[in-house]
C-alpha cells in the first residue's frame, strides 16, 4: 500500500494537481460531516490517495483498479473528478463552496442553447408572419434526433420525402427552410450548465465575464466550459468541478433517517456487509423497482437469471447492461453457474479476467490486454482507449495495425490478434471503466440492502422523493403491493407532508417491538391542497392531539387557506373517510365552511353567522341528508387528486372474470421462455392509463398506450388503421378489451393491437 501511495503522490505532485485534490477532499469531507450522501463517477476510484482522503469509497487494491486509468505520467489532461451528491442537497454543497472559497471566486458555468432544426423552422415561420399551422406542420416533419446526435435540417431532408417534396413544390416552405438552415446551430439563449462549477484563486472577473442566470438568482460565467476548462480546449485555464445530483442518494439518506427515527439504529451505509443474503435474495427475485442502476425489465430479467452472490456480480451487471456489451450477459451468466465453461484466450489474461469468468467486461480489460499481450505502456494504452472510444476510422486502423504487431511480437498469432480485436468491438464508445462500475455498483448494492432489510422505510423514502411524478409513484405502489406493503390513502390524523410509515397496530408508534408494516399517503401529494394548510393541520395535531370529528377539525383549524378548494381536496382524496362518506361531506361543504367561519367568530365573541344561532349554541356540525358517493366516483376523485387509484380499481367489477383467465399482463411480461413473444396472439382486458398520439411520416395518427390490469402494465401500440377505427375509446381512463400480437424488442414487451372494444 505504501508503495502505491508514494507512486500516486509522486505523479500528483509532479503534475501540480495537489490543490485540486485537496479542494475535492474538502468538499466531500464537508458533505460527510453534514450527512450528505455522496459517490464519485468515472475512473477516480482507481486511486488509493483519493480513497485515503475520503474522496472515494472503494479500495482500489481490493477491487484491482488501476490508478493509471485515472492519472498517469503520460496523460496530458488534468484529472476529472465528478462528484455526485444527494440531489436535494446539491445546492447546499454549492453554497458551502462559495462561502469557503469566496463568493467572488466561485460560480456555476454558463452554457449556450442553440437553434435546433425544429425550433429554427418554427421561429423562422413565426418571424415571417406565417400562420402557426405552417411552422407547426413543417417542424413536425423533422424527426427527433437521438441522444448526442441531434437531427439537422439537411439530414431530415435526406430521409423525409414529404419534407423534400414540400421544399421543392412550396415557395413559402423553401424560404422558411433556407433561412432556418442559416440559423441552425446559432446561439439562442444562455442557461446554467447542469453540473459545472469553477473555483478561481482570484476574483472570477479576472478570468471570465459574469452575469445572472436567467432566473436572476445566481451568478454564472458568460464563457462556457469549452472556453474555460483547458481539458476542453479552453484558454482561461480554470478546471471545471462537476457537482451532480443523484436522487437515489437522497432516497438512501431519507431511509437511513427513518430507521434512526423509528428504531434508534445508526446505519453507516459505507460499512454495511457486502455479503448480505437478504440483499442477494431480493435481486434474485427480481424486486428491483426503485434500485439504483438495476431498475428496468431487461436488467431485472438478467439479475433473476444471474442470481448474484457478490458485489463483483453487481459491478459487472452495471457495466454490461449497455448497448454493445449487453450481448455478453448471457455468456457471463452461464459461466457463473458452470465453472467448466470458464476459459481464457491466453493464460496471461487470467490475471485481469479472473473475476469476470474469462470475459471482457470493462474498458480496463481492453487496456490490460494491450499492455499484457501487445506490450503497450500506459501512454500508448491511453491513446488506444481514446481511439476506441471515439471510433475515428483512421485512428482505429492505425491502432489495429499497432495492436496486431504488438500481439505477434509478444508471442501470439495474427489470428489471435484478429479474434481479440473482434471482442473489443462491442465496447467501442460504450464500455464502462471498472472504477466507475465499482463506485456505482456499490450504490446499487446499498439501495438493494436498504430495500431488503428495511423495506417499508425504503419504499416510503422513494415515494416521498418521487412525489411529483405520478407515473413513478404508480410503479412504486405496484412494487409495494408485490412486497405485501399496503399503501393507504391520506388520513387527517395520520398523514404528514410526505409519505409516512405506520405500524401494524393503529395508533401505536413504530419501535423495535412494533415494526413498520404500512405506508400512508402524505398531504403534499394531494392536488389543490397546498403546503400551507397541510402544515397548519400537522402543527395543530402536534400541539393539541388528533382531531376527534369533523366538528373538532372545523373548530380548531383557522387558516385563510381552509376554503372550498382545499376542503374538496381533503374530502375527495379520502383524508376524512374515518368521519363519514365523501358524497355526504361534499353535499354539506358550503355549510362546513360557514360553520368553520362562525366558530372562529365565536372564539372572538362576535355574532354567529351560522343559521342565526347564538354563539354558545354552536357545538357540533349537523349534516344534511345526501346520497353516498359511489365506488366509481371515489376512484375518479382519487385519480383526480392523487393521480392514481388507491381504495380500489376500475376493473374490480371484472376481477372474478379477469382472475379466472389464463393470461394477464404480468404473465406476458414475465414469461421466461418468451413464448409469449414473437407474434404470439393474446387477448387481455385493462384500463388505459396514458395515451400518446404521434404523427407518422405519412401524416397519419397512431397511438402508444399504457394499459394496466390488476397485475401489471404494458405498452400497446395502435397503428393508424386501428387507431382511426377506435379513436373514441383509445383515450385515458377507458376500460377496454384488446387482442393483438406480442412484440419483444430488446427484452421489452408490448402488444400490437389488432382489435379493441370498450368494456
N, C-alpha and C positions, 0 to 999 in steps of 0.2 A: 504493500500500500504506500509506504513512504517513497519508494522509487517512482511509483505512478504519480504521486502528488508533486514531487520535485520536477518530474518531466513536464507536467502540465503547467506548473507555475513558471518554469523557465520560458516556455512558449508565450504565456500570457504577459510576463514582464517584458520580454524582448519585443513584443509587438505593441506594447504600450496600452494594453487593454485593462489594466488593473482598476482604474476609476470606474469603468463600465461595469465590471463585475461587482464592485463594492456598492454602486448605486442600486443595481438589481437586487443584491443581497439585502440592502437596507429596506427596499420596498417590500420584499417578501417577508422580511422579519417583522415589519410593522403589521402586515396582513395577519401573520400567525399570532402575534401578540394581541390582536384585536378580534380574533375569532373569524377572520375572513378566509374561507377555504380557497386554496389555490392549486394549480398544477401548471406544468410547463409543456409546451408543444415543441416539436422539432427535435434536433439531434443533441441538444444541450445536456440531456440526461446521460450522455456518454462521458461526462466529466466528473471525476472524483472531487475536484475542487468545488464545483457547484453543489455537489452532494453534501460536502462538509460545511459549506456556507449556509446550507438550508434552502438553497435555490431550487434544487430538485429533490425528489423523494424516492428515487430509485438508485440502489447501489450498483454502479456500472460494472464492478468486478463480478458481483453475484450474477448479473444478467449478461455478462460478456459483451458489454457495449464499448465500442472503440471511441476513444477521445478524438482521434484523427478525423472521424466523420464530421465532428463539430468544429474542430480547430486543429490545424497542423502547420508546421513551419513554412509550408509552401503555399498555403492558402492566401491569396491576395486580399480577399474581402474580410470585413470585420465580422465578429461573431454576431449571431442573431438570436436573441433570447426572447421568445414570445410568451408573455405572462397571461395566464388565464385566471380570472377571479370569479367568485360568485357574482352573477350578473346584477343582482340587486344591490351590490356594494362596490361596483366598479367605479362609480362617480366619487365615492368616498376615497378610493385609492388615488384618483387624480387630484382631489383636493389636498390630500396629505402631501403629495409630491410638490404641489405649488407652495404649500406652507414651509416645507422642509428646504426646498432649493430656490425659492423666491418666486413670487407672483409674476415678476417681470422676466423670469428666465425659463418659465415652463408654459407650454401651450399645446393644444391639440392641433394636428396638422390639417390644413385645408385640402380639399380635393375638388376637382372640377368635373361637373356633369356635362356631358357633351350631347350634341344633337344626334339622336339615333334615327334610323331610317324612318320608322313610323311617325315619330314626333316631328321630324323635319317636314314630312309630307303634310301633316295636319297643320303645322304652323304656317307653311307657305300658302296653303289653300285659304287659311283664315286671313292672312295678310293681304292676299289678292281679292278679298271680299267675296269669295265663292260661298255658296250655301254650305252649312255644316255637313250635310249629307255627302257632298263631293269629297271633302277631305277624309271623312269617315270611311267612305267606300274604298278609296284608294289605299288608305293606310291598312285596312283590314285585308287587302290583297297581299300585303307583305308578311311573310311568315315570321314567327317569333324565332329568334336565334337561340343557339344552345349556350349553356353557361360557359363564359370565357371566349365564346366565338359569336359576337353579335352579328345579326343579319345586316347586310348592306343593300342599298337600293340596286346596285349593279347585279349582285348575286340574285336578288329577288326577280329581277328582270330576266335572268337566265332560266330560272326554274319555274316561274309562274307565267304560263302562256296568256292567261287572262290579262295580266298586267302589261305584258308586251303588246297585246292587241290594242288595249286602251291607249297606250303610249303612241302607237302608230296611227290610230284612227281618230283620236280625240285631241283637238287642238289645245283645249284647256289642260288636259292631262299631261300633254307633252311639256307645256310651260311649267306646270307645277313640279313635275319630276326633274326637269333640267335645273330649276332653281334649288330644289331640295338637295340634289346631289352636290351642289356647291356649298350648301350649309352643313351637310352631313359631316360629323366629326368636329364641328366648331364648338367652342365652349358655350354652354347655355347658362350655367349658374355655378356658384361655389357652394360647397356644403362641407360638413365635417367628416374627416376620414373615420372609418368605423373603429379603428384601434390606435392609430399612430399618435404619439406624443413626443415632443422634443424637449430636451433639458439642455440648457446652454450655460457655459461658465461665466458669460457676461450677459447683460440685458439682451433680449432677443432682437431688439431693434438694431443691434449691431450686425445681425445676420440676415434678417428677413423682414419684409413689411408685415404688419399685423392688421387685423380687423376683427369686428364682432362676427360671431356666427349668424346665420340667417334669422335665428330667434332673438338675437340681440342679448344673449345671456353670457356667452363665454368668448374669450379671446382666442382666435385661431390664426395660423400663419397664412399669408397670401401666396407663398410658394408651396407647391405640392411636394410630395415625398420624392419625386424624381428630380426636383431641384435642390432638395435639402440634403438627402442621405447619399453619401459617396457610393454606397453599395448599389444605388440605382442610377449612378452617373451624375449625382448632384454636386454642384460646385461649392455649396455653402459649407459642407463638411461637418454637419451635426448628425449624430446617429439617431435613428428612429427607435423609440421604445414602443412596443406593442402592448397595450392594455386591452385584453379581450375579456368578454363576459361569457360564462357558461351557466345556463340555467340549472343544470344538474348539480353543480356545486352549491347553489343556493338551496336546492331541494335537500341535499345531504345535510347542510348546516341546520335547516329547519327541523329535519327528522331527528338529528342529534339533540337539538334543543328540547324537542318534545320528550325524548327519552329521559333527559336530565330532569325536566319538569315533573314527569309522572313517577319515575322510579328512582330518582336521585342517583342515576348511573352516569358517570362521565366517560363518554366514548372518545378515545383518541383514534380518529379514523385512520391515522397513519400507522397505528400499531395493532390493528385488528389481525387475527390469524389469517394467513393466506391459504390455509388448508381446511376451511370450514365446510363440513359435509352438507349442511343445510343450503349453503350458497350454491354448491355444485349441483345439488339435487334440484334446486329451483331452476337452474339453467337447463338441466337435462329434461325437465318437464316442459320447457318452452315458455315459462312465465316471464317473458322479457319486457312486457309493456312498462314503459317508464324508466328503463335502464339506459345508461349512457353507452352509446356506440353499439349496443347489442339489440336494439329495438327494430322490429320490422319483420314481415312474414318470411322473407328469404333467409336472413341470418338466423332467425329463430328455428327454422326447419333444419338448418345445418347444425345448430347447437344441440338440438334434440338427437340428431344422429351421432354427433361427436361425443356427447356426454363428457364434457371437460372434467378433468381431475386435477389440474394445476393452473397456476396463473399464466404459465407459458402457453397453454392451450388458448386462453382468452386473448393474450397478446397476439397470437398467430391469427385468430379469427378477426381481430380488429384490423390487422394488416392485410389479410387476404380478401376480405369482403369488399372488393373494389373492382372496377372494370379491368379485365386482363387477369390479374392474379386470382380472381374468383374461380377460374377454371381448374385450379389446383386443389380446391377444397375437398372434392370427393376422394381424391387420392390421399390427401392428408388424413381424412377420417379413416380410410381403410388401413393405412399404415399404423395409425394409433392403436387400432383394435387387433392388429395382427403383425407382431414384430418380425415375422418371417418375410414380410413384404418390404421391410426397410433395406435399402441398398444405396450405395454411393457410386456415382460415375467414376470417381477417383478416390482411393483411400485417404488422400490428403484432405478431402472435403469433410470428412467426419469431424474434424476439428471445429468447424463452424456450422455444420448442419446437423449435429447430433441431437439437439433439442427438437428439431423440426422433421425428424424421421427421414433425413436424407433429401428433403425437398427444399428448393429455393423459395423462401417465404418473404424475406426482407430485402430492401435495396442494398443493405450491407452485405448480403450474401453474394451479390454481383461483384462488389468491391473486393471482398476476400478471395473470391475466385480469381479475379485479375491479379491480386497480389501473390497468392499462394501458388497458383497454377501457371500464370503468364509472366511472373517476375516483375510486376509493376511496383513502383514505390507510391507513397501516398499522394505525391504531386500528380503523378500520372493517373492514379485511381480517381482523383478528384476531377480531372479533366474528362475521364471516362464517364463518370457519373453525370456530369453536365451534358455531355454529348448524348447519352442515352435518354436523359430527361427531356432535352429539347427536341430530339428526333430530327435534327437537321441532316438531310441526306448526305451532304459532302462530309460532314464531321463523322457521321455514323460509318460511312465507307472507310474513312481513314482509320477510325478506331477498330473496325472489324479486321482490317489488314494487320494492324499492330498487335491486336489481341491474338490472332491466329499465329503470327510469327512467334510471339512470346510463349504460347502453348507448346508449339513444336520444339522451341529451344529448351523448354523445361521438361521434355521427356514424353510428350503426348503426340497424337497423330492429328493430321488435318481433319479427319472425320470426327474425332473427338471435339475439336475446336468448333466445328460446324454444329454438332449436336448441342454443345453447351451454349453456343450463341443463340440457338433457337429457343432454349429455355429462358434466355434473358428477355425475349421479345414481349411477353405479357407484362413485364414490369416497366416498359418504356413509358415514362411520364406518370405512371400510376403507383409505382412501388413505394411503400411506407418504409422509412428508415426504422431500425429496430428500437432505437431510443424513444422515438415518438410513440411507437406501438406499446412500449413498456410503460410510458407515462400515462397514456390514455387507457391502456388495459388495466392499470391499477385503479383508475377512477371507475371504470366499468365494473370491476370486481367490488369496489366499495359500495356502489349503488346496489349491486346484487346482494351483498352481505346485509345491508340495512333492510332491504325488502324481504329477505329470507328470515331474518331474526327479529325484526320489529315491523311486521307487515302493515299494521294499522297506522302507525306513526308515519311510515314512509309514504304510504298511499295518500294520507291526509296532506302531507307536505307537497306531494305532486299536485294534488287537486288545488291547493291554495296557490301554488306557483303558476298553474295553467288556467286560473280562474277567468282570464279574459278570452280564452279560446274554447268555445262551446264544443267544437268537434273533438278537440283533445280531451276535454272533460268527459264527453260521452264515451270515448275509448277507455279512459281510466276507470270509469264506473263499471263498464263491462268487465274489465280485469278484476275489479273488486268483487264483482258477482262470482267470477270464476274462482276467486280465493275465499269465497264464503264470508266476505266482509260486507254487511249491509250498509248502504249509503242512504241516509234518511233525509227527507225534506227539511227545510229550515223550521225552527221551532222558537217561539217567542221567549221561552225560558232556558233554552239550551244552546242556541246559536251564538257565536261570536262573529267577528268580522270575517275571518277566513274559515276554512273547514275545521271542524272540531272532532277530536276523538272522544268516544264515550265508552264507559264500562258496560258489562253485560247487565248489571242491575241498575235500573233507572234511578237517578238522583244520587248514586254512590260515586264518589271520586275515584279516579284511576290511581292505583298504587300497586305495590308488589303482590298484594293479595287479590286485588281486583283488576286484572289486566284489561287493556283496551280491547274492544271487540267490534265497535261500530264507528261510523263516521257520519257527522251531521253537517248538512249544508250551512254555509255562513251567510250572514246578512249582505256582505259586499257583493255576493253573486246574484242578488235579486235585482232585476232590471227595474228602474224607476224608483228605487227606494232611496238611494243616496247614502253616503258615508256619514254625514252629519247626524241624521236621525238615527242611523244604526248605532253610532257611538253613544248617542243620548240614551237609547234603550239599554245598551250594555252597561253604561255608567249608573243608571238608575237601579238596575237589577243588582249591581255590585254593592251599591250603597244601602238599599232597603230590602233586598231579597227578591225572590221570584214573584211574578205577577200572579195573583190568585184567580182573576177573572177578567173579562173584557172591561167590566166597570172599573176594576182596580187599575187596569192599564190606562184607561182613558182619564182616570182621576190623577194619575201620577206623571204621565208624560205630557209635559207642557213645552212644546217646541214649535217654532214657526214652520218647520217642515213636516209636521204631522198634519197632512192635508189629504184631500181626496186621492191624489195620485199615489202617495206613499202608503196610505191605508189600503188601497186597492192592491198594491204590490204585496203587502203583508198577507192579506186575505187570500188572494188568488194563488200565491206561492205555497199555501198550506201552513204558513207560520202560526196561524191561530186555530188550527184544526182541533186542538185539545179543548177548546171552549165552545165549539159548535160547528155548524155546517157553513161552508163557504157561500152557498147561494143565499142563505138567510142573512148572513153578515153583509153581503153586497147589497141586498134589498134595503137593509137598515143603515147603510153607510152614511147618508146625509144626516140622519138623526144622531148617529155616533159622534159626528164632528160637532154638531150643535151641543150635545152633552159634554163633550170634551171642553168646548169653549165656555159653556155655562159653569162647569165645575171649577174652571180656572177663575171665573168671575166670583164664584162663591168664596174661594180662598181669599179674594181681595175684598170681601164684604160688599160686593156690588150686586145690582139687581140681576136675578136669573133671567136667562134668555130661553130657558127650556120650558115650553108649554105654559108659561105664566106662573109656575110654581114658586113658592118661597124657597130661598136658598137652603134652608135646613131640611127641606123635604126631598132634596136630590140625594139619593143614596145609591141606588143601583140602576143600571141601564135596563130598560124594558124593551124586549124585541117585539116587533110586529110579525104576525104570521106571514110566511112566504114559502115558496117552493124550494126544496133542496136542490143542490147542484147535481147534475148527472155525472157519471164517471167520465163520459166523453168531454163534458165541459171542464172538469178538473184537469184532465190530461192536456186539453188545449191551453188552459191557463198556465200550467206548468211549463209547457213548451214556450209560451209567450214570455214568461217572466224569468224562467231558469234556463231556457234554451234546450231542454230535454225533458223526457217523461220520467217521473220519479215514483209516483204512487201506483203505477200500472203501465200498461202498454196498449195502444190501439188494437193490437192483434190479440189481446187477451180473450176477446169474444170468440176467436177461432182457435184458441190454444189446444183444445182437445183434438181437433182435426189436424192441426199442424204437427202436434207431437206424435200422432199415430202414423205419420208418413215416414217412409224410409230415408227420405232425402231432406236436408236442410242446408243452410249456408255454411255452418261450421263443418259439416261432413264434406262439403265440396272443397273447402279451403284446406282441411287437414288431411285429406286422403293421401296416405303415404305413397301408394303405388301410382298416384297421378292418373289412375284410370278414369277419373272424372275430369280429365283434360283432353286436349287433342280432339275437340269436336264432339265430345260426348253430349248427348241430348239430356236436358234436365228441365223439370218444371218446379217452380217454387212460388211461395207467396211471401209478401213482405210489404213494408211501408217505405215510400220514397223519402229519404232523409234530405238529400240535396239533389238538385237537377241543374246541370250546367250546359247551356246551349252553346254550340260553336257553329261557325260558317265554314263549309267545305270549300275546296278550290273551285268547285262548280257552282258556288254561291247558293248551296242548299243548306238547310238547317239540320243538325243532328244533335244528340244529347248524350252526355255522360251522367249517369245516375248513381247515387249511392243508395243501395237497397239493404234494409235490415229486416231480419225476422227475430224470433225470440232467442236465437242462438248467437248470431254474429252479423256482420255486414259485408257487402261485396260490391264491386263496381259492375254496373250493367251498361251496355252501350246500345243506344238506339240509332241505327243508321238512318239516312234521310227518308227512305221509303216507309219504314215502320214508324218513324217519328211523325211524318205527315199524317199517317192514318190514325195515330193515337195522341195527337198533340194535346188534347184537352185533359188527358189523365196522366200524362208524364210530367207532373208537377209535384213539388214538395208537399208532404203530408197525405198524399193519396195512398190508400191500401190497394195493392194490385196483385194479380197472379200473372206470372210470365213463364213462357217456355223459350228455350234457346239453347245455344251450344256454349260449352265451357271453353274458354281460351286460357292457355297457360303460357305466359311470356315471362321469362327470367324468374320463374318461381312465383309470380304474382298472377292470381287467377281472377278472371272476370267472366261475365256472361254476355254473349252477343244475342240480343233479343230478336226473336222471330215472330212471337205473338204475345199480346198483352191485353188484359182486361181489368177493369176496376172491380173490387170485391167489397 
